[in-house]
């Protein structure tokens, strides 16, 4: 069993084979080291394994303290949007060097990948599978009950189609979207065991988190408004984190080719930052009747979600 470096709370166990190889498999293989300016040699994209058995961190060079562990977790899972944890999204604190990254792995990262953090900094970790992983709320609570959570959500019907489109690009021989969606289409029975469908049942997943964290520690970002009004959504995120509104409209421009807003060039790279090649691809065409059936299926879950979080995302 592994432990969070600071809190000593249970983390995620390695398999015996993995332990013997001194490597830990990260469940879900969705850890993304996104745009770490000072970690150019670090693996990017989806990292399934990281070396080491979650070693205790050495004392920080600055002030002799131990680097703080994930104060903010960007659950982000339902959407695939990346702007919330982009290097520009959370500006470096006073005294930090330009391009300082505030993104870090939660538990399994080798010490050489761990950025140093000070009390004036906010450490952010993002992993898509957290929001829908049953064990995640308890483990994160045991690590730090003060952790703030950011969840990016989008229309669950659109999210399911996007999920399928992504999978289809890698596995062109999979069944049709319609075939995977229903256990019995004539009866309108939706197959909730299919991840693409199950993930969009936000109200169900949220209940697991509310057993450990109050709503005041959870902020929900609209995936739709993150596209149409990125500065507005980022302003709300900055308010939630209790930091000055530094990210504004002037930091974004709309990329007509991608169909998404992009971040203007940062001090660290001098280049604009857009979502990856896998984002913004054209969705597969789905039978309108199937889309309507899914809307009917998700409607009660959406309404429950709106009522719980006190926010209407207007997916109906």
LINKADA-V222378 format. One line per field, one symbol per residue. ss: DSSP state (~ for helix, > for strand, _ for the rest). A space follows every 10 residues. Layout:
# LINKADA-V222378
ss: ???
This chain:
# LINKADA-V222378
ss: __>______> _____~~~~~ __>>>_~~~_ >>________ _____>>_>> >_________ __________ _>>>______ __~~~_____ __________ __>_______ ~~~_______ ___>>>>__~ ~~___~~~~~ ~~~____>>> >>>__~~~~~ ~~~~~~~~~~ ______~~~~ ~>>>____>> ____~~~~__ _~~~~~~~~~ ____~~~>>> >>~~~~~~_~ ~~~~~~~~~~ ~_______~~ ~>>>>____> >>>_______ __>_______ _______~~~ ~~~~~~~~~~ ~~~~~~~~~_ ______
